[in-house]
Amino acid sequence: MTNQLYRTGPIFLQYGGHLPDAYLSYKTFGTLNAAKDNVVLFPTWCAGTHRDVEWIIGPGRALDPARQFIVAIDMFGNGMSSSPSNTPAPFDRTRFPRVSILDNVTQQRRLLREIFGIERIKLVVGRSMGAQIAFQWGSYFADEVECILPMCGSARTSPHNYIFLATMKMAVKSSPDWLSGDYQGNALGSLQQFWLNADAWGFSQAYYRQGLHLTEKYQKTQDYLDRPLPEKWVDANDLLAQFATWEVADISDNDKFNKDFPAALRAITAKAIVMPSRTDMYFPPEDSEIEVRSMPDAELRVIPSIWGHRASSPGSDPCDIQFFEKAITDLLEARMDVKNEAATV
């Protein structure tokens, strides 16, 4: 099945502004059962699309279409859902309004209800910005989510994370071919500078120390840095739109919690495994420890990886991927056990 589009019509956004004709791109795997209780939502992450989610879905895997109905939804700004690169003027390019994590979640909820009649989700699993979406689902729509698995992400963007994003934005905007966002085609220099920053921050020192970045093709570190950009990669304006979403991510910054962050965390009644990477410089485990302390039914499970923010991502250490899939299985089976116990009472 190819990706589908859900047209939201005009939407008014949390931080002001609107989109007159927005849409979400999504792809499903498996079959929704009659009880509609086998739903797994897998939102995308920054610079990722639903195609980047597919690698971990398949027969015999923790996310198995034979057992679950998996919905992979592209977040706004990623080039598949409404984004600066595909929205007509006057909302195109740098004129695209800021879309919040809660805006994404609210429209995802509409999609699930209007297209599939889904009112409850078994599991929301997401990495990086997808983890921010998982936290938001669990907090704002607590009664509609059974489990969440936020991996390599946070419930609120920390000051250090905000400063990191400032360096990323500067990298994109400082290239000569940025042209204030009005480039033709793509701002390749901007993407190259972003890619360099991502190389520096995305992996740990131990990853490079052990030479895991080197291959037969890239025998020296400079060769690795000189490698070509991925083909048909993210648009530079789309990147900035996703940064704009990321930098204000805060599950408590809304009408329900009025910036009371501990209260927003306490509202997450879903069974949760919060899974940072031990060496992640974007989202360090210490931030996850703080979050888990306030969550009623949460476990901190740190990935013992040297892959930094890329732990348990496509192509990473197989042990890290097994660690990720075990957490998915543990959550799905734990909820099943709860249901079975309730049925026998």
N, C-alpha and C positions, 0 to 999 in steps of 0.2 A: 504494500500500500504506500502510495506517495503521500507527502504531507498535504494536509487540508488547511483551509482558511476559515476562521470564524470571524465574521464581520460584526463589530460591536456597535456600529453606528457612531454618532457623536459621543465623546466622553469628556467629562470635565475632570481635571487632574488635581491631585491632593495639594500641590504647591502652586496652584494657579495655572491659567492657560487651559487650552483644550485641543483636542484633535477632532476634526469634523467627520472623519470617516475612517476609523482605526480598524485594525484587524490583528488577530493572533494566528500564527502558524503552529500547527501541531501534527503529530503523527501517533497512531495507536498501534499497539501490538497485542494480540490475543483477543479473547472474546469476553465481553461483559456478561457475567452470569445473571440468572433471573433475580437473585436477591440483591444484585448490584453491590456486593460486599467484597469484591476482589480487586478493587481499584488501587493502583499505584501511580502516583503522580511524580514525574521526573522532570523538573524545570531545568533549563539550560543555565550556563554560566557565562561570564564575560568573555567575549570573542568566540563563544561556542554556539553551535546550533544543535537541533535535534539529531543531526547526523552524528555528532560527537557522543551522543548518548547510546546509540544503537550497539556499540561494540560490546556492551556488558549485558545485553538482552538476548536470550536464545534458549533453546532446549537444554535442559539439564543445569542451567545456571540459576543463581538465586532469583533473578528476574526472568521467569520462564513464562512465555506466552501461553503455554498449555495450562497454567494455573492462575496467572494474574492477567488483568486487563491493565496494560501499562500505557499511560498517556504522557508523551514527551511534548512539552510546550515550550516554544521559543519565547524568550522574554522580549519585551519591547526594546528596540534599539539594536537588535543583533543582526539586522539585515534580512531576516525572514519574516518576522512580525513587523508591524509599523515601525519605521526607522527613518533617520535623516536621509538615507540613500534611496528610499523607495516612496517617500511621501511627497506629493505635489506641493509646489509653492502655494501659499507663503509659509508652509510649515516644514520645508525641506532644509537640508544642510544644517548650518548653525542656528537656524530659526526653529528647529524642532524643540518643543517644550520639554521641561524636565518631567520625567515619569518616575514615580516612586516605586519602591518595593510593594507597598500596599496597593497602588494602582494595578500593578501586575497581578497580584493575588485576587483582587476584586474582579478583574476581568476573566482570570482563569476560572474562578468560581462560576461566573455567568456561563462560560463555555461548557463546563461540566454539567451544569443544570439544564441549560437550554438544548444542548445537542444530545446528551445521553441520559438526562434525568437523574444524574448522580448527585446525591445529597450528603454522602459521607465517604471519606477517603480512608482506605486501610493504612496506607503509608505514603508520606511525602519524603522523598529522598533527593538530596541535592548537594552539589559541591560548590565551594566558593560563593559566588552570588546566588547560585541555586540553594545553598545552605541558608542564606539570608531569607530567601523565599520560604523555605521550609519552616524556619523559626516564625515568620510572620503568619503563615497559615496556622501553625499550632497555637499561637497567642490570640490572634484576632478572631479566628473562627474555631475556637477550642472545641466546641461540641461537635464539630464535623470531621475531626481528624483523630484516628486511633493511634498512630505512631508517626514519629518523625526521625529522620536520620540526617542531621546537618553535618557535612564533612568539609573540613578545611574552610570554614566560614564562621560568621559571627552573627549574633542577634542585633548588634549595634556596631557601627563603624567607629573604631577607636581613634583617638587623636593621632597616634603614630600611623595608623592605616590611612587616615585622611592626608597626612603629610606625604606618605608614599604615593598616593593618587595625584597629589600636586606635581610630583616629579614626573609621573607618567603623562599628565596633561602638558607639562612644559616640553617633554620630549616630542610629543605629537606636533605642537604648535610652533616649535622653534626651527623646523625644517624649512628651507627656502621654497620648497614646492607646496607648502601648506596653503599659501595664498589666501589667508583668512577664511579658509574653508570653502572657497569657491574654485577649487581645482577641477580639472576635467579628468575623467577616468578615476584615478586614485592618487593620493599623495604618498608615493612610494617611499620617499625619504622620511616622511613622518612615521610610516609603519616600521621602517628599518630602525629608527631611533627608539620607538616603542619596544620592538623586539629585543634590542640590546638591553634596555631596562628590565624586561621580563627575564632575560637570561641571568642577569645579575641578582635579581630578587627571587626568581621562581624556584631555583634549586639551592641546596645548602652548600656550605664550604666543603663539607665532607664528600658530597657528590662529585665536585670538581677535583678534590684532592685524590680521590680514587680513580680519576680519569674516565668516569662513566659518560662523559660528553664526547669522548674520542672513539672513532671507528676506523675501519679501513679507509673510508673516504675522507674523514677528518682526523688526520694524524697529529695535528698541532692545534692548540687552543685558538690560534688566529684563523686557521682553516675553518674551525667550528663557527667562529664569529662571522666569517665571510660567507657562510652558507646562504643559499637563496631563500627568499621568503616563501612560505607555503602558497601554492597556486590558488587563485580565486579566494583569497583570504579576506579578512574583515575590512570594511571601509573605514577610513580615518574619522569621518564625522560620526559614524556609528559607534566607534570606540569611545569618543568623547561623550556621546549620549549615555552609554552604559556607565562611564565614570560618574556622570552626573547623578545617575540613580544610586550607584554604590556609595558615593561620599555622604549622602544624607540618610543611608539605611539606619533605621532605628525602630524596632518593633513597638516602642512606647510612644513614638511621636505621632499621635493620632487622637481622634475625639474620644476614644474608649479609655485610654490610659494617661493622656495629658502629660507625657514625658516622665511618668513614674516607671522607670525601667524595672526595678524589682517586682512591681505589681504585674507588669507585662510578662515577666518570666514566670511568676507564680501562676499565671493564668494558663500556662501550657500544661494541661492535664494529660496530654498524650504520652504514652510510653516513649521515651527518647533515648537514643544513643548519640551522644555528641562526640564527634570523632575528628579531633585536630591531628595534624602531623607534628611529630616531635620537633622537626626542624623547619617548620613553616615560618617564614619571616613576614608573610602577609598577616596571618592569623595565628599568633603563638598560642600554645596550649594554656598558658596562664589566663588568657582571656576566657577560654572555654571553661576553665575551673571556676571562675567567678560566676559564669552563667549557670552552670549546673547546680551550684549551691542553692539557687533560688527556685529551681524547677522541681515540682513535686515528685516526678517519676522519671528521673533522668540518670543515666550512667555516663561517666566520662571514660572514653575508650581511646587512648592515644595511639596513633599509628606509629610503630617503632621504625621509622623510615629515615633515610638520608636524602630522599628525593624532594625534600622541602614541600612547597605548595603543590608540586606535581605528584605527590604520593597518591597511589591508587588511581591514577589517571591512565588513559590509553597508552600502552607501551611501557608502563612503569614496571617496577619490580613485581614479579608474579606473587611473591609473598604478601606484598601490600594489597594487591588486588584480592587475594584470598581473604585477607583480613577484612576488607570492605564487604565482600560477599557474605562472609559469616555474620557480620552485623545485620545485613539485610535479612538473612534467614532467621537469625535470632529474634528479630522484631516480629516478623511475620508469624513465626511459630509461637511466640509468646502470646500474641493476640488470639491465635487459634486455641491455645490452651485455656485462655480465660473464657472464651466462648463455650468450649466443651464443658468446663467446670460449671458454668452458669446453667447449661442445658440439663445437667444431671441433678441440680439442686431441687 
